Structure formats: C-alpha cells, structure tokens
Amino acid sequence: MRSRLHLALPLLCAGIMSAAQGSNFTSLDKLSKNITSQNQDTITTTLNDNQSEADYFQTLVSRTDFEALAARSDQPGAQSIREVKYLIMDVNTDNPKLYFFNTERYPYHYAFASEGLGYSGTLSEFNSTTYFHDNRAHLAGSILAHDHYSSAEGVDGLYTVQFWPVDPVTPQLTDKAYKMIAEQMTFAQDQISYYPASDVQLDIYNNNLAFFESAEVPVIKSEQLFANIDFSILNQGQGYGRLRVINPGDPVPSVSDVVIYTYIPNDLAHVAGIITDSPQTPLSHINLKAKQNNTPNAYMRDAVNDPQVAPLIGELVKYEVTGDGIVLTAATQDEVDSWLESVRPDPQTPLSDLTVTEPALLSDLGNGDWVRFGAKAANVAELAKALKDLESEYGHQMVPRGYAVPFSMYNDYMSLPRCQELEEDDFGNLVPDGKYRALCDEDRATTVRNTDSTALSVSLLNQAEPITLAAGSQDMELVLENANGLVLFMRDVTNDRWLLNPLPFTDAVLSASGSSEYRELTVNYLRENDKKTVTLSGNSDFELEVFVLALWQVEAKLAITQTQDLPEDYFVERSYYQQIEDIMADEAFQASPDVRDAKLDDFRKEVKKGEVTAQMHEKLEAMRLFWDPQGAPFSKNIRLRSSTNNEDLAGFNGAGLYESNTHKPDEGDIADSVKKVWASLWTHRAFEERRFYRIDHFKTYMGVLVHESYGDEQANGVGVTKNIYDANWEGYYVNVQYGEISVTNPEPIITSEGEVSSVPDEFLLAHLLAGDDPYNPDHWWWAQQYIRHSNVETVYDQPVTTENVLTAEETVQLRRAMQAIQAHFKPVYEGDRSFAMDIEFKITATDDGSRGHLEIKQARPWID
C-alpha cells in the first residue's frame, strides 16, 4: 500500500516523482541518493520556473508532467488533490487536438483557449460550442489524481476523467475523450477511469450500459471511488504533542496530545491533532471541532499499523496536514510547550444578560436575545422568521415551536445556598451526608435524636459487655426489650458511683412507673410487660456505663436513644458555584485530565439531583401547558436542548460540547430534565474547551431550548448554506442519513457485508451556468452532485424505502430553505462574501407510515 505520509520537502526531480508515481511520502534516504550537490532552494526555484513556462502538454509521459500542470482540486469529495484540466479542440472532426493545460495559471477553460491557444471567440461563443450540445465543436473536462485510492485488485492510485457536472456529454463523446486521454497519459494508462460526477451524467451512463461495456470504457461510481480511498484531508494545519492511540474507554486525551482515534468519538476533547481510521465528512462533529480549533485533521485507514506512524506512537511529534498528506516528525518538549502557549488566546468573558427571569415563548424572541437565552434558542426563534413564507407555501411547520429558559434561572439555581441532609453512620448516629443538594431551611433543628440498638445474649454470671455513653450525653432513653429475667443498672464511671441500687429494676420489684434524681439528671423508669424503659432527662456531666445481667439465658435487645447536637459542618451553606470552585482549586484536578473527567462527572451528578425552589418548579412546569393545555396527565414528549453563550456563535460553534435530553410524559417534573441540561455545562469536553480558550467558566451560562420531540426521525442531516468546494459558485453542501443514525458521529451498522461504519448520503447542490447567457436565470441549473451514497440497508428493522435518503421534492424544499436561511441570516450577522450558516434538519416521523415533512432543527454560523 502506498504510504500516506511525506516529509515537508518540495518535489525535487523527475527521477524521484517518476519512481514515486504520486506517492505523498518521500524519505530522506531517497532524497540523499538522488540529490548530491545541488542546493535545495535552487532546485525548488528551478522546478517552479519549469512549471511556469509550460502552458500545456499534449502528452503526459510521467507523473512529473502531470504535476507540472496540476492545481489543487476544489471538487466535491476530492478537495486539495491534484487536478489537471484538459480541452479537446475540434472534437467533432477527424483531427481533434487534446491539450492538458496549466491549471494553476488557467483555472478556466475559456481563459486557456483564449490566452493559451489564441482562440478569438467570445465567452458566450466558447460556451455555446463547448458545453451541452451533442454536436459541439470542443469538449472540456478535468483529470483528478486520487493518489490514496486502492482498488480491490491491489492497484494503488486512480485518475478520473470528469466533465462539468451538469454537462450532458454523450456516450460517444465520453468514449472519445477517455481514449484520447488514456492514449496520451502514457505513464498511467491502466489507472484511468471515467467518473460520472452528477445525476445528469449518471443517468446517461445507466441508460447506455451496453455502449460503455462494448466500448470498454472503465467507469467508477461515487460509492466505489470513495469507499476505496484510504486517506483524506479534512482540515489542514499543524500541532505539537504526544502521539497517542485512543481506543474506546481509554484515558481522556489532552490538548498536548496528537491522537489516533480507532473510532469516531462522541465526546471529543480538545487535542493538538486528529487522525481517525474511520472516514469522516466535512460536517462531522469531529471536523467541525477541528475547524473551530484550527486542529489538523485527517482520515487514514489503519493508521496505527502504518510503518511511518507506528514508530512514533508514544513520542512527541510535530503533526501537520497539508494538501499532499500528513507530516509526522519528532519534536521536543520545548517545541510542544511553545506551540501550546502560542495558540492559546487571551482570557475571555462571554457576554450575557441575566435580567430576564422567566421562560419565554420562541415566537417572542429573535437572534438578538442570544445574550439572555443562548444562541441556539435565539437562532431557532430567528429561523421561524426566515422560513415563515416557505411554511405558508408548503403548508407545514418547518421550525420547532416552544420556549427558551433564560440564563438567569441557571445562574439562580447554581447560586442557591445548599445544606447537607442527614444519614446514619455505621454506629446508627445521624450525621451529615456530605452532599450539598438540599435547599437550606432557616428553621432547621440544631439537634437530632439518635438510636443505637444492640442485640444481647446474656446468661447468669455471664453479662453482656457494658455499653458506655460519653459525658455530655443528653435526654437519654434506654429501652430493654424481652426484659423478663433481666436486670438493668448503671454506673457513673467518672465519679465511680452506682447510679441506682439495681434491686428496684429486678423483675420482682419493678412493676410500675417511678422516678428519682441523680446530679443533673431526672431518671424515670417504667415496666410494661416484657419491656423496661428508663428515661434520663437533662445532660450528663459524667461517663455512664449501662449493664444488663440475667437470671437465666435470654436473647434480648437494648435500644439507647439520646439527643445529639449536630456538628457545625451540618450548617455550612455551599452553593454549586462554591462547590465547583473548591473542586477546581484541587492540585490533582488542575494537573490531570483524567482527574478532571472523574471529578466533573461526580459534580454533574450532584447538579442533576439538586433541589429547585417552588417558584422555579412552577415556572418550568407552566411551559408544558403550551403542548398539553389541559394539564396533567401530560401526553407530549418534550425535547430540552443546550443553549449557552459559549456555542453556536460566529467563530465558535461549540459543536458537541453540551447535552440534550427528552422528557417523557411519565417522567415527573420537567425540572429534572432541565437540570440535566444545566449540568451538561460541566461536561469534561466543554470544560477542557473553555480551559484552553481561557473562557471564564463562571460567566458561561446555560439556557435551554424547549420544544416538542417528534419521535423516530425518518431522516436526519446537516448542511452548509454555501458551496464549500468552490466559493465562486452558489451552492449547498449536505450530509443526510436514514432514521436517527448519526451523521455527525458515524456509528457501526449491520449490512449485507457485515458490520461496517455508517456512511451518509453526501452531495452538493450547485447553481451552475448551463447556457450561453449568465444574466438569464433560465440558463442556470441546480445540479445535484453525489459524492457518495448511504450504505444503510435497513432502518427501524425495515428495508429503506427511498433510492436516496431524501426524495426529489424534499431536496428541493431543503435547497429553498437553505437559500432563505442564507438570505435572512447574512445581514443579521453582517456577513461577508464567505458567510454561511450550518444547519441541522430532519424528516419527521409519522404514525400512519406516510412520509414526514422537512424541519430545520438548528442553525448557526459556519466556521471555515
């Protein structure tokens, strides 16, 4: 298998590249054997000069020729790989001429035709004779070098012949172009395939299978191409840290770790660099986090066993993801420390407004309310405004309706003074439980009555061990059960005196109530059937021993109850803010990410169990009447989602930091579910993110977005309201999956091929010129270009019912919704040309088996 690493050195000579055949790993040994006397800078300059002198080649005899003309691709699914564009002039004659041209210099075919070949026609004339016609005069396209493709036959590397996605190139022209290219790319004739890059071209292929087979044109589809790629670049950049392999259940990585994930984690810590051995898409949570944090991120199949990676595992490394691959080199601790300090920002305090004290209807809110309710809730409220007209047109709801819980309620909950409750210790004493959950009661008692019960087995001349009560004991009561045949008496140990003559307590004498005085105690005694009770009122200033003697063998029980002053720490008041402050001050917490993970987990459990005030309870319960106006018993499932002032913001999306949950009708108070969301502000991943960015933990507030939960989704997806591959063309990038199988965190599924990682539909909706006049709306088409298709075969134990995850109508609705969202939010955020929104959507569930409807769940600014 071709290595997927390289050293950070330029491509130096024809001999190296010819031997490497496009490899993105170049060893120092190989370089030293080929380069003996020339200066590296000089060689680099020479190569660049050679590239700049060539406008085109008509034959490519080596990979070096290809490299000399190549630019970095911006095509869907093939970002940053090498692309050479070609133009076949006079394609409809007996003497067509093929030009592989300098794609870096001439990014557009017309530019090359006019400037490189001297074509004298206008752009409109060129387009009308090059695209969309069966009898065209010229033919334009691209060749992409998929260096990380590995075929089932063991061939590494593939070159795909492609056309403009919406150009309906005939089978005959496709055959002609393929064979001319294969003949003139002499160094790679067995590695070239035609790739139908859009539904337009895929339909032509499917309708002409016999022709393509007889013409012997090899064709590769999206699912084959991208399933067999063993390396892809998700986010370029560099970082320093210790290279660690992370398996499920392993200790939490830190920001000074470069991690190789053997799975796609749900909880992603802030790390220095990411390699996954499972494929990702640009919209996966892991890549959104990488883009936000400028973290280098790449997919590398079986990275742990790569011979260039394995020796560095456990070592300090510099990790860089470039357009060619990844760079892993040894690093020093000083380099790691210097890099980490250089990328950390200055301390930050998130904005907030705590003046709103009650939940508010989303219909009363807008984007500007994010400082009171969080960006997620505010943007959902704003979404309703953006999609109002489309909802009216389509006749169904497209945005959730409901409430938002303000930051102030979280802040009040965390600030409430809390006291401990009591529990029995091993000796039966009531002691504080050490958990500060209960709201403090101003009138709480300062003493408690504790009972210590002891089973007795006594016989004549073999008394039970005496029981000692400490000096200062108060208001004691001694109850001797099964007392027949037993004598109970007491001794003042401090003053060495018997408290009472034991005779009055014998069975023969003690038959009624009686009382006496001793020092500061009043002693009352009572005999009732087989029970003897002695009550001592007041405080003892002496140590007291209690004896039980027997006239014969007796099994009995002695219970001693006394008043106890509660310890001073029982009355200490500690809010949750104070509790987490103490946790954070601990040296072990500061030093170890594993300790932080464990301590924060314990703290979240406490926050979830804390008591709310009656007023909070009332305000939160009132929200449920929005969906169940009749009140209890409730019938609706309610979704509660995090909405902080530290996520979904321009420049910081906070994807996956916090948690949401669904409150079912029979789960009791909705406050219990709200507390789960509040507690998630203290997840380990969120804490580590704030810690790295020096964001004030105590000025980060949790709001809650509250809306109805719609049950099992028929489909779920994410999208970006721009063409992430080419900003020059309007477009929308979409990942969508069947059911509730996660798009952002792919999970294992069972298919006819066994257990595999789930793959979503991944496609680009691009608004492309498909005619002569760019000013005529009728000459623009919306092309749907699939990068890969979902590999899910069953959903909810039933076969999938649609060829693609979304129907054609749903795709149109989604595209129109994304257009409306982009148009609405761009001025709200004062966005520039690169502005876009990142959305989450679903197709809702239905009870009757019919198709649900499109609903946009969330929108936040996209981070490039």
N, C-alpha and C positions, 0 to 999 in steps of 0.2 A: 504493500500500500504506500502511495506517495506520502511523504512527510508533510505535515501541515504547519511546520514552524519554519522561520527563517531568521537569520541574523540581520540586524539593521544595516545592511550594506547595499549599494546600488548594483544594478545588473551590469556586469563589467565587460564581458566579451562574448563573441559569438560562440566560442567553444564551450563556455560554461552553460549558456542558455540552450544550446543545441543538445548538450548532454542531459541537462535537467528536464527538457521537454515541458517547461512551465512549472516545475516544482517551486513551491514557495519556501523551501528550506535550502540554504546554501551553507555548507560547512566551511570553517576556517581552513581546514586541511586542503579542501578542494581549491579554495582561493589561492592558498600559498603555492600550490603546484602549478597553477595557471598564470599567476602574476608574480614575476620575479624582480623586475627592476623599475617598472613604471609607478609613478605616484598615483595614489587612489583618486585624489581630487582631479588630476589631469585626465585620467581615464573617464571619470564621470562627465567631465566637460565635453570630451570628445564624443561620447555616446549621445549626449543631449544635442550636440551640434549635428551629428549624423541624422538623428531623428527629425530635426527641424528642417533639414534640406530636402527631405523626400515628401513630395505632395501625394504620391501614390505609388503603389506597385501593382503590376498586372499578374505577377506570380509571386507566391509566398513559398520560399523553399526551406524556411526554418522558422522556428519559434521566434528567433531574433527579429526576423522580418515582421512577424505579427506584432511583436512588442513595439517595434519602431513606429507603427501606425496606430497603436491602441490608445484608447482613453478609458477612463473608469465608467462603467455602466451605471445608469440610473434606472434600469428596467426593473419591473416588479419581480421580486424573488431573486434578483441577480445583482444586488447593489454592490458596487465597488469592484466587481470582477471586470476583466478586460474585455473591451468591445471594439471591434473594427467594423466600420460601416463600408458598404460597397454600393456601387452604382453600375448597372449594365445599360450602356447606351445602345440604341438601335436594336433592342431586344427582339423586335418583330421582323428582323431581316436575317439573311443568311450569314451576315458578318457582324454578330453582336460583339461588343467590346466590354470586358469586365475590368473595373477599377476598384482595388482595395485602397481606400484613401486615408490620409492622415486625419484621424477622427478628433484628435485633440485640437488641431488647427481649424478643421472644418466640422463643427458639430452638427451642421445641417447639410442635407444632400444638395440643396439648391446652391448653397454657398460654395461647395466644391465644384459643382457643374459650371457655375459662372466664373469663379475666381481661379479654380484649378485647371479647368478644361477649356475655358473661353466660351462657354455657352452664352448665346446672346439673347435668349428669350427672357420674358418677364417671369416673376414668381408664379403668377397665375397660369401662364403658358406651360411652365415646367410642371406644375401640379396636375394640370389637365391632361398632360401626355405621359405622366409617370405613375399616377395612382388611380385606382377604382375602375379602370376600363379594361375590357378583355383584349382590345386591340391597341394597347398602349405602345408608345414608342420606346419608353425606357422603364426600368424596373429598379426599385430602391429597397435596401434592407440592411440588416446587421448580422454580424457573426460574433457570438459570445463564447468566451473560453471558460467553461465550467471545470476548472482545474481540480476541484475537490469531488468530482463525480467518480464513482466506482461502479462499473456495470456488474451484472450477475456473472458475466464471463471472466471477470477479473481485470478488465481493461480500465486503466485509470485515466481520467480526463475525457472531456467531450466538448466539441464545438457545435453550437446550434445555429442553423441558418434561420433567420426570422425576418418577417415583414412588419410594416406598420400595422398595429393590431386590428384596426378597422378596415384595412385594405383587403377586399375580396379577391385575392390572387387566384387565378385559375389553376387547376391541377397541372395543365400543360406548362404554364409559366413557372410554377413551383419546380417541376421536374427539370426544366431548362436551367433555372438558376442554381439548383442543387448540383447538377452535373458539371456546370461550368466552374463552380466554386470548388467542388471536390477535385476536379482535374487540376486546378491552378494552385490549390493548397497542397503541394506535393508532400509536405512533411507530416501531414495528418489525415491522409485520405480515408483511413479506416476508423476515424474518430469523429466523423461529421454526420449530423442528423438534422432533418427538418423539424422545427418546433412550431406547431400551430399555436400562436400565443393568445388567441382570443376565441370567444364563441363563434365569431364570424368565420374564422379560418378553421376551427374545429368542425363546424357544420359542413364546410366544403370537403374536408378530409373524410368525415364519416359518410358523406353521400357519394364518395368516389373511391371507396376502399379498393375495389378491383383495379382501378387505374394505378393507384400508388403501389399496389403489390406487383403488378406486371411491369411497371417502370423501375422497380427495385429501388425506390426512394425510401431510405430508412426514416421512420417518423418516431419521435418521442413525445409523449404527452406530459402534462404537468405532474401528475401523480407519480409517473416513473422517474421523471427528471429529479424532482426534489426529494423523493423518498431515498434516492441513492446518492445524495450529496452527503459527504461525511464531515464537512466543515462549513461554517458560515459565520460571517461577521455581523454582529448585532449592534455594537456600539464601539467606535474607535476611541482610543485614549490610552493612558498609561497609569500604572500604580506600582507601589512597592509594598512588599510584605512577605510573610512566610507562606510558602506554597503548601496548602493543606487539602487533603481529600475529605469530603464531608459526606457521610452516609446517613440515612435516617436514624435518629436517636443519638448521633454524635454530639459532643460538646459544642456549644454555640460559637461560631467564628466571630472575630472582631474586625475592626476597621484596619488592623495591621495584618490581616490575612488575605492572601490571594487564594481563592477557593475553587476546587474542582468538585462540583456537585454531581453525584451519581444519580440524582433525581431532581425534579423541579420542586423546590421548597415552597410551601405556603407561607411560612414565616421567614422572610429574608432579612438577615441582619445587614447592617452597613459594613461593607467589606472593601478591600483595596482593588480587587479584580475578580472576575467571574468567568469560569469555564463550565459548561454543562455538557454531559454526554447524551442528553436528550434534546431534540430540536426545539427551538423557540421561534416565535414570531415577533415582529417588531412591537406588537401590542401586548405581549405577555407582561404580567406584573414584574417579573424579574428584569425585563428590559426597560420598562418604564422607570423602575428604580435606578437602573444603571444610567439611563439618560439624564435623570434628575441629578444624580450624584457625580456625573462625568466619570463613571466607572467603566473601564474596558470590559467588554462582554462578548463572548464568542461561544458558538456551539462546536464541539469537537468530539466526534464519535470515538468511544473507547479511549478517552484522553489519558486515563490512569496508566494504560499499558503502552502508550506511545513511547518509543525508545528515546525520543528527545525530551520527554516530560518526566518520565519515571525517575531518572537520577536526581532531579531537582526537588522532588517531593520531600517536605520537611525542612527545606533550606530557604534562606532569604533570597528573594528574587526581584528583579525588575520585570514587570509584565506589561507588554504593550500590544495593543490590537491595531493593526494598520490595514491599509487596503489590500495588502498582499497576504496577510496571515497574522500570526502572533509571534511575538518575540519574548523569549524567556531567557534571561541571563542572571548570573549570580549577582547578589547585591550585599552591601554591608549594613550593619545596624544603624550607622550614622546616616546612610542614604535613606533608609526606611524612616527614621525619626525626622529627618529634614523634610522629606516629601510630605509626611503626615501633617507636620506643622504648617507647611506651605499651602495646603489645600483647605485647612480649616478656616472658616470665616470669623469675623469679629462677633462678639456676643450680640444676640438678637432678642428683642422682646416683641412677640406677636401683638397685633392690635386687637382691642376688644372694647366692648361697651356692655356694662353689667346693669344698665338702668332698667331694662325690660325684665320683668319678674314673673311673667306667666306665659304658658304656651300660646302660640299664635297660629291662626289659620295660614296655610301657604298662600291662599288667594289674597291675603293682605300683605304679603311680603314681596321683595324683589332682590336683585343682586346686591344692592347697597346694604341689605340687612345682614350680610355675612359677618359683620363685626359683633352682632348680637346672637346670631343663631348658627353660624358656621357657613362656609362656602358651599358645602354640598346641599344643605337645605335651601339656601338662598338661590342657588343656581337652578334647582328643581322648580322653585317658585317662578323664576325668570323663564324657564322652559315653557311654562304654560302660556306665557305671553307670546313667546316666539312661535309656538305651534298652534295658537288659537284658530287661525284661519284654516289650517290643514285639518284640525279636529272637526271643524264645522263642515268642511268639504267631504271628508271621509265618513263622518257620522259616528265616530267612536273616540273615546278618550285615548290620548297619546302620551299623557304625562300624569304621574301619580298625584292624587289629591289627598290632603291631610293636614298635619300640624308640624310645627317645629318647636322643640323645647329649648329655651334660651340658655346661654352660658351661665346666667346668674343662678339658676337652680342647681347646676352642678357645683358652682362655687359655694353656694349656701350649704349644700349637702356636705361638701368637703370641710367646711369651716365649723360645722356644728360641734359643740363640746360633747364629748362622749366619755362615758364611765364604764367600768367593768361590771360584769354580773358575777354572781357567786356560784361556786361549785364545791362539792365535798372533796376533801383531800383523802389520803389513804387512811387517816385516823377518824374519818367521819366529821371533821371540822369544816365549816363553811369558810371558804377562802376566795379571794378574787380570782377570776379565771384567766386574767392576763390579756383579755380580748376587749378592746375598746370599741364596742359596736353600739351599745345602748345609749340612748339619749339620757343625759344626766337629769335626775329628779331632785329638785331643790329641797323637797321634804323627805328625802330618803333617810331611813333609820341609820343610827350610828352603831347599833349593836344587833346581834343575832343570837338566837337560841340554837345551840348545837347539841346533838345527842350522840353519845358514844355507847354502842351496845356490845356487850361481851357475853359469849356463851360460856357457861360454867359447868364443870363436872367436879363435884365435891363429895367427900365421904368423911365419916367420923375420923378425927385426928389426921385428916389429910385435906386441909383447907385449900381453896383456890388462891392463886397469887394475889396479894393485896393490890388494889388499884390506887394510884397516887394522883391527887389533884393539887395543882400548884397553888401557892399563895396568891391571893388576888382573885381567886375564882368567885363568880357572882351567881346568886339566885339559882342554887343547885337543886336538882330533884333526882332522887335515887329510886328507881322502881325495880323491885326484885320479883320477877315472875316465876310461877311454880315454886312458891316460897315455903310450902309445907315441909317441915323438918329442917328449916334453915334458920340460922341466927346471923343477923347483920349488925355490925357495930363499927365504930370509927375511932381513930386515934389522931390527936394533934401531935404531929411529928416535931414541929418547931419547938413546942413547949414541953414535949414528952409527957402528955397527959391524955388519958382516955376521954373522948368527947362525952360519952354517956356510959353508965353502967349497962352492960349488954343484956342483963336479965329482962328489962322491960320489952325487949324485942324478940324474946323467945315466943314460940307458938303458944306456950301455956299462958303467957301474961298479956302479950299484945293482942287485944281483941277489939279495940276501939281507938278513936282519934285521941291524940294527946299532943302536948307541946311543951317546950322548955327553951331556956336561953343559954347561949354559950358565947362569951365575948361579944362580938358584934353580930352574931347570928341568931335568928329565931328558928328553932327547929320544930317542925310539925311532922307527925307521923300518923300513918293510917294503915289498918289491916282490913283488906277486903278479900274474902275467900282465900284464894291461893296467891294473892299479890300483896306485897308490902311496899308502901310508898313513904319516903322521907323527903320533906321539902325543907331546904335551908335558905332562908331569905336574908339578903344582905351580902356583904363581901367578906371573904375570909382573909385575915392577915397572917395566916399560917398554912403550912403544908399539911394536907389531910390525907390519911390512909383509910381506905374502906376495906373491911374484912367480911368475908362470908364463911361461916362454919356450918357443919352439917351434923345432924343427929343420925343420919343414915345416908346411903348413896343417893344422890339427887342430881338430875340434869336440869339446870335452870338457866335463867338469863338475867343479867343485870344491865339496866339502861341508866346512864347518867347524863342528865341534861343540865346545861349551865349557860348563863348569859355570857357572851363574848363581845368585847369591844372589837369592832372591825379594824383591820390595820390601816394605817394612814394612806397607803397607796390605793386603797379602795376608793378614796375620794378624789384622786387625781383626775383632772379633766384633760383629755388629749384628743384633738380633732384629727381627722385623717390627714390633713396637711401636716400637722405636727408629727404624726406617726411616720409619714414617708420622709420627712426631714431627718428624723433620727436614723431611719434605715439608710438613707443616702450618706450620712456622716460616717458610717462604719468603714474602717480602712479596708476590710476584706471586700466589701461591696464596691468600693472605688477601684480596687486592684484587679478584680476577676470578673469577666463577663459571665461565667457560669454561676458565680455567687449572685450577681445581679439578676440573672434569669430566675433563679430559685426564690430569691427574696421578693422580687416583683410579683412572681406567681402567688406567693403567700399573701402579699398585700392586696392583690386583686380579689382574692377570695374573701378577705375581710370587708372590702368595699362593697362587694355584692351582698353581704349579709347584714350590713348596717341598717339601723332603724331610720325611717324618714319621719318627719313631723306630720301631724294630722293635716296641716294646711297643704303640704306638698302632696300628700296622698290624695287629697280632694281635687287638687288642680290636675294631677295626672289622670285620675280616673275620669274626670269630666271629658277628656279627649275622646274616650271610647263612644260617647253618645253621637259623635259625628257619623260613625258607621252603624251603630246599633242604638238609634234614638229611643227605643223602648226601654233601654237599660238592661240590667241583668234579668235573666241569663243571657250572656253575650253569645254571638254566633260567628263573628268575624275573626280571622287570623290577622294580626297586626304586625307589620314589619317595622323594626326600630333600627335605624342606621346611624353610624357615627357622623358627626358634622362639626369639625373643630375649626379653630382659627390657625391650624397648622397642617392643613391638607387642602387639596383642590384649589390651590392658589396659583397665580401666574408665577412661574419659576420654581414652584414646589408643589408637586401633586400629592405626595404622601401616600401613594398607592399601596394598599395592603397594610398600612400601619395599625389601623384600628379595627374594631369588630362590630358586627351587626348580629341581630337575632330576631326570631319570630316569636311573638307572644300568642299563644293559643287561647281560645275562649275559656278553657277549664284550668288554666294555669294560675288563677288567683289574681292578685293585684298586679296591674301593669307596671307599678313602681319597681317590682322585682326585675322586670326585663329592662327597664330604663337604667337601673343600677348596673346591669351587666355592660351596657354601652358606656356608662360613665367609667366603670372600672377599666375598660379597654384603653383608656388614655395612658395607662401604665403598663401596656404590653412591653416586653423586653425589646422588640424590634423598634417600637416607637420611642422608647427611652433612649436607645442607642442612637437613633437618628437625631433626636434633639441634642443629645450629648455631643455628638460630632459637630453639629452645626452651631453649638453653643446657644441653643434656644432656651429661654427661661422656662423650666418645667412648670413653675407656679404661675406663669402668665399664659400658659396654654390651657384653653378651656374647651370643654366638650359640650356641644349641643347635640340634639337628637332629631333626626328626620323621621317622622312617623306617618306611615301610610298603610293602606290595606295590602296584605300579602295575597298574591294571586295563585298560589299553589304551584304545581309542577309546570314549569315553562315548556312550551313546545320547541322553543329555540332560544338561545341567548348569544349575545355577541357584543363586540366592541368595534369602534370605528373612529377615524380621524377625518375631520372635515377639510382635508386637503390632499393633494397628490404628494405623498411623502417621497416619491421617487423622482419627480420632476416638477419643481415649483412653477415652471413656465406654463403648465397646463392645469386647468381646473380639474379637480378630481377628488375622489374619496376612497380611502383605504379601509377595508372591512375584514374582520375575522368573525365567523359565526359558526356555532356548533348546535347539534341536536340536543334537545332536552335541557337539562341543567348541568351537563358535563362542562367543566370549567374550560373557558377559552384562555383565560389569563394564567391559570396554573394547570397545565395539562396533567391528566391522570391516566393510570393504566386502564385499559378496557379489554374485553374479550371479543375477538373477532374469529372469523373462519381460519385465520392464520395463527390463532393462539392469543396470548396476552401481548399487547403492544401499547405504546404510548398513543393517546388520543391525538388526532390531528383535525383541526377545524377546516371548514371552507375558508380559503384566503383569496381575496380578489380585490382588484382595483376597478373602480368606476371612473373612467376618464372621459372628459369632454374634448373630443378631438375634431379637428378640421377634416372633413371628408368631402370637400368640394373645392371649387375654384375661388370662391369669394369669402374671405374671413369675416366680412361685415354682414353676411347674410346668415341669419340664425338657422335657416333650413339647410345650410351647408355644414352644420356641426352635428356630430353624433355622440351619443353616450355609449361608449364601449365598455363591456364588462369583461375584464381580462382576469381569468382564474390563474392563480399561482399554484394552488393545489386544492384538492377536494377532501372533504371529511372522510375519514376511514371508519366512521361509526356505522355499524350494520343494524343494530337494534337499539331502541330507546324505550325505556319503561317496559322492557321484556317483549316489545313488539317490533317487527321489521320497520325500518324507516319508510316513510310514505312519499317522500319527495325526492326527485332526482338530485336536486341541490338542496341545501339546508333551507334556503329561502325560496319561495315561489317568485315568479317573474313580477307579479303585482306587488309583493312585499318588498322586493328590491327597488322598485320604482318609488314606493312610499318612503322607504328608508332614504333613498337618494334625495328626494324632495324635502324630507325632514332635515337632513344634514345641510342642504342648501339654506333652508330657513334658519337653522341654528347658527350657521356661519354668518349669515347676513345680519342676524339680530345681535349676536354677542360681540362681533368685531368692534362696533362703535362703543358698546358698553365697556369693553376693556381697552378702548383706544388702541386697537391692534394695528400692527404694521402689515406689510405685504406677506410676511411669513406667518401671521397669526392663524391659528386653527383651534378647534375645540375637540377634545377627546370625549367620546360618548359611550355609554353602555345602554344596550337595548334588549328587548325580548319579544318573542311572540307568546302571548298569554295562553294559559290553559283554558280549556272549555270542558263542560260536563257532558256534552252530547256527542263528542267525537268530531265536531266541526273544527275548522281552522280558527285559531285565535286571532288577535289583532296586534299590530305593532305598537309597542310602548317604549318610550325613551326613559330609562331609569335614572340617568345621571349625565351631567355634562360638566366638564372642567377644562381650563386652558391646556392645550397640548404643549409639551416641552420638547423642543427639537434637541 
